[in-house]
Amino acid sequence: MSVEDCRTVDFVSLGSEPNTALLVVSDHLDWNDSLGHQITLQEKLNAYLAFIESGELYRDFPKAAGKRVEIRVAFQFAPDASAEDFLQKAGETIRQAGFQFSYKVGISLPPPDQMN
């Protein structure tokens, strides 16, 4: 499970944050090829949006129904300036679709008992 595999959702947590279905992208890539990394991340974020908008999230995780949905990217390496601009635009697009978006540096996952 990683940012490079856009066919899977890396992590879904329904208990780590109140009333939130949290979908986490695990991004271990460095920013040496910032544009390539951004394209990879964009494909992954698009796949997450499709997963939510198609209803697959609610079919696979019925307890997500009625919860706020947030996509969070957990980066191992801090984004460069170009990536920061990309993340701002991606966040706007995701929010316009009706979902929340966040990111943080330092990959940390919810405790196993809170992951579904």
C-alpha positions in Angstrom: 0.0 0.0 0.0 1.5 3.2 -1.1 1.0 6.4 -3.1 2.3 4.5 -6.2 -0.6 2.0 -6.2 -3.7 4.0 -7.3 -5.8 0.9 -7.4 -6.0 0.7 -3.6 -7.0 2.8 -0.6 -4.1 2.6 1.8 -6.0 3.1 5.1 -9.5 3.8 6.3 -10.1 4.7 9.9 -13.5 5.1 11.4 -12.5 5.6 15.0 -9.4 7.7 15.2 -11.2 11.1 14.9 -14.8 11.8 16.1 -17.5 11.5 13.5 -14.9 11.2 10.7 -14.2 8.6 8.0 -10.5 9.2 7.6 -8.9 7.9 4.3 -5.1 8.0 4.5 -2.6 8.1 1.6 0.8 6.7 2.6 3.4 8.7 0.7 7.0 7.5 1.2 8.4 9.3 -1.9 11.0 12.0 -1.8 10.7 15.2 -3.8 13.7 14.8 -6.1 11.3 14.6 -9.1 8.7 16.9 -7.8 6.5 17.0 -10.9 6.5 13.2 -11.2 5.7 12.9 -7.5 2.8 15.4 -7.9 1.4 13.4 -10.9 1.6 10.2 -8.9 -0.1 11.8 -5.9 -2.8 13.4 -8.2 -3.6 9.9 -9.6 -3.9 8.5 -6.1 -6.1 11.4 -4.9 -8.4 11.0 -7.9 -8.7 7.3 -7.1 -9.7 8.2 -3.5 -12.3 10.6 -4.8 -13.7 7.9 -7.1 -13.8 5.5 -4.2 -15.9 7.9 -2.2 -18.1 9.3 -4.9 -18.9 5.8 -6.4 -20.3 4.8 -3.0 -17.7 2.1 -2.6 -16.5 3.6 0.7 -20.0 3.1 2.2 -20.4 -0.4 0.7 -17.0 -1.5 2.1 -17.3 0.4 5.3 -21.0 0.8 6.2 -20.1 2.6 9.5 -18.8 5.5 7.4 -22.3 6.5 6.5 -23.2 9.8 7.9 -19.7 10.7 8.9 -17.6 13.5 7.6 -15.1 12.2 5.1 -11.5 13.4 5.1 -8.6 12.5 2.8 -5.3 12.9 4.5 -1.8 12.4 3.0 0.9 11.3 5.4 4.2 12.2 3.9 7.5 10.8 4.9 9.3 13.8 3.3 8.3 17.4 3.5 6.8 18.8 0.3 8.8 21.4 -1.6 7.4 24.7 -2.6 5.9 23.5 -5.9 4.3 20.6 -4.1 2.8 23.0 -1.5 1.1 24.9 -4.4 -0.2 21.6 -5.8 -1.5 20.5 -2.4 -3.4 23.8 -2.0 -5.1 23.3 -5.3 -5.8 19.6 -4.6 -7.3 20.6 -1.3 -9.6 23.2 -2.9 -10.8 20.6 -5.4 -11.5 18.0 -2.7 -13.3 20.5 -0.6 -15.4 21.6 -3.6 -16.4 17.9 -4.0 -17.7 18.1 -0.4 -14.9 16.4 1.5 -12.1 17.5 3.8 -8.4 17.4 2.9 -5.3 17.5 5.1 -1.7 16.4 5.0 1.1 16.0 7.4 4.8 15.1 7.4 5.8 12.1 9.3 4.0 8.9 8.5 2.0 7.8 11.5 -1.1 5.7 11.3 -4.0 5.3 13.7 -3.6 2.5 16.2 -4.6 -0.9 14.8 -7.7 -1.2 16.9 -9.0 2.0 15.3 -8.4 0.9 11.7 -11.2 -0.8 9.9 
